[in-house]
Amino acid sequence: MAGNMELICKRCFPQAIRVTDRFHVQKLATEALQEMRIKYRWEAMDAENEAIEQSKRTGNPFQSEILHNGDTIKQLLARSRYVLYKKPSDWTASQKDRAELLFGRFPDLKTAYGLSIGLSQLFENTKDKVFGLANLAKWHEKVRQTGFKAFNTIARSIQNHYQTILNYFDHRSTNASAESFNAKIKAFRSQFRGVKNIEFFLFRLTQLYA
């Protein structure tokens, strides 16, 4: 399907320059970070279950470790989800405290968070393709040094599509307007519970939005 869409775009817009949306690239990095957090959370849950079973066998009461903010380790990892989506400047006081506890316990998450934020800052602060290519190369090297599997997958994907990613720096184009228009079309379509006459539907769209 994606291949067909690309051929359609080339046929209809032969002079257009293809741009990979920067927010899609950043989303991949965020998802890799969250994947690491979830992995640690499952490990914490397994450790807690094992400790509970051990306490039953020995007759010693089980007591979870409580951090100074009131979280257990399992809760810390669960409640840090939104912390990792934000920039440090946007953290509340409690989120800042939770981040310090999280990164102190799981330094790999701190490194991965730095990679995610670093990619976002790369797009925000880079002015042209030349510096964009250089900064992406530096980011790739940081990823390689960490050895994080999830981020290596993203790095490979970026490497395979670097030309269209770098096209962003020509005009700093994103697909925000296309996403907005798509949302309008979906909302319009939902009013009629589907479309029976496609030609008439497209005609009405041109009258409303053209």
C-alpha positions in Angstrom: 0.0 0.0 0.0 2.8 2.4 1.0 4.6 1.7 -2.3 1.4 2.4 -4.3 0.9 5.7 -2.5 4.5 6.7 -3.3 3.9 6.0 -7.0 0.7 8.0 -7.0 2.5 11.0 -5.4 5.3 10.8 -7.9 2.8 10.7 -10.8 0.6 13.5 -9.5 3.4 15.7 -8.0 6.5 15.0 -10.1 8.3 18.2 -8.8 7.6 17.6 -5.1 10.3 16.9 -2.6 9.6 14.1 -0.2 10.1 14.9 3.5 10.0 12.4 6.3 8.1 14.0 9.1 10.4 15.0 12.0 7.7 14.2 14.6 7.4 10.6 13.3 11.2 10.2 13.7 11.1 11.7 17.2 8.1 9.4 18.1 10.2 6.4 17.3 12.9 7.5 19.8 10.2 8.1 22.5 8.8 4.7 21.9 12.2 3.1 22.2 12.7 4.9 25.5 9.3 3.7 26.8 10.1 0.2 25.7 13.1 0.2 28.0 11.1 1.6 30.9 8.4 -1.1 30.4 11.1 -3.8 30.3 12.5 -2.6 33.7 9.0 -2.5 35.1 8.3 -6.1 34.2 11.6 -7.0 35.8 10.6 -5.2 38.9 7.2 -7.0 39.0 9.0 -10.3 38.6 11.4 -9.5 41.4 8.5 -8.5 43.7 6.5 -11.6 42.9 9.6 -13.7 43.6 10.2 -11.9 46.9 6.5 -12.4 47.9 6.8 -16.2 47.2 10.0 -16.4 49.1 8.4 -14.7 52.1 5.6 -17.2 52.1 8.1 -20.1 52.1 10.2 -18.7 54.9 7.3 -17.2 56.9 9.0 -13.7 56.9 6.6 -10.8 56.2 7.2 -9.2 52.8 7.8 -5.5 52.7 8.3 -3.5 49.5 11.0 -0.9 49.5 9.4 2.6 49.7 11.3 5.5 48.2 11.3 8.9 49.8 8.5 10.1 47.5 6.2 7.3 48.5 6.7 5.1 45.4 7.8 1.5 45.3 10.2 0.6 42.5 7.4 -0.8 40.5 5.3 2.3 41.0 8.3 4.5 40.2 8.6 2.8 36.8 4.9 2.9 36.1 4.5 6.6 37.1 7.5 7.8 35.2 5.8 7.3 31.8 4.8 11.0 31.4 8.0 12.2 32.9 9.9 10.7 30.0 7.7 12.4 27.4 8.5 15.8 28.7 11.6 18.1 28.5 13.2 18.7 31.9 12.1 22.4 31.8 8.4 21.2 31.7 8.7 18.9 34.7 6.7 19.7 37.8 8.5 19.6 41.2 7.2 16.1 41.8 8.1 14.9 38.3 11.6 16.3 38.7 11.9 14.4 42.0 10.6 11.2 40.3 13.1 11.7 37.4 16.0 11.9 39.8 14.9 8.8 41.6 14.4 7.0 38.3 17.7 7.9 36.8 19.5 7.2 40.0 18.2 3.7 40.0 18.3 3.1 36.3 21.2 5.0 34.7 20.4 3.3 31.3 17.1 5.1 31.3 18.9 8.4 31.9 21.2 7.7 28.9 18.2 6.7 26.7 16.3 9.8 27.8 19.3 11.9 26.7 19.2 10.2 23.3 15.5 10.9 22.9 15.8 14.5 24.0 18.9 15.0 21.9 17.2 13.9 18.7 14.4 16.4 19.4 16.9 19.2 20.0 18.7 18.2 16.8 15.7 19.1 14.8 14.9 22.2 16.7 18.4 23.7 16.7 19.9 22.6 13.3 19.7 25.2 10.6 20.5 23.4 7.3 21.2 20.0 5.7 25.0 20.1 6.1 24.8 20.6 9.9 21.8 18.2 10.0 23.8 15.4 8.4 26.8 16.1 10.8 24.5 16.1 13.9 22.7 13.0 12.8 26.1 11.3 12.4 27.1 12.3 15.9 23.7 11.1 17.3 24.2 7.7 15.5 27.6 7.4 17.2 26.1 8.0 20.6 23.5 5.3 19.9 26.2 2.9 18.8 28.2 3.5 21.9 25.3 2.7 24.2 24.5 -0.6 22.5 20.8 -0.2 23.2 18.9 -2.5 20.8 15.8 -0.4 20.5 17.7 2.7 19.6 20.0 0.8 17.2 16.8 -0.2 15.3 15.8 3.5 15.1 19.3 4.5 14.0 19.2 2.0 11.2 15.8 3.2 10.1 17.0 6.8 10.1 20.1 5.8 8.1 17.9 4.1 5.5 15.8 7.3 5.1 18.3 10.0 5.9 17.8 11.8 2.5 14.1 12.5 3.1 14.7 13.2 6.7 17.3 15.9 5.8 14.9 17.5 3.4 13.1 18.8 6.5 15.9 21.4 6.9 15.2 23.0 3.5 11.9 24.5 4.6 11.3 22.9 8.0 8.3 21.2 6.6 6.1 18.8 8.6 2.9 17.0 7.8 1.0 18.8 10.5 -1.3 20.5 8.0 -2.0 17.2 6.2 -2.8 15.5 9.6 -5.1 18.4 10.4 -6.9 18.2 7.1 -7.2 14.4 7.4 -8.8 14.8 10.8 -11.4 17.2 9.2 -12.2 14.7 6.5 -12.7 11.9 9.1 -15.0 14.2 11.2 -17.0 15.1 8.1 -17.3 11.5 7.0 -18.4 10.4 10.5 -21.4 12.6 10.3 -22.8 10.4 7.5 -21.8 7.1 9.0 -19.8 6.2 5.9 -19.7 7.3 2.2 -21.9 5.7 -0.5 -21.3 8.1 -3.4 -17.5 8.8 -3.5 -17.8 11.4 -6.3 -20.4 13.4 -4.5 -18.4 13.1 -1.2 -15.3 14.5 -2.9 -17.4 17.3 -4.5 -18.7 18.3 -1.1 -15.2 18.3 0.3 -13.9 20.6 -2.4 -16.8 23.0 -1.7 -16.0 23.1 2.0 -12.2 23.0 2.1 -10.9 23.9 -1.4 
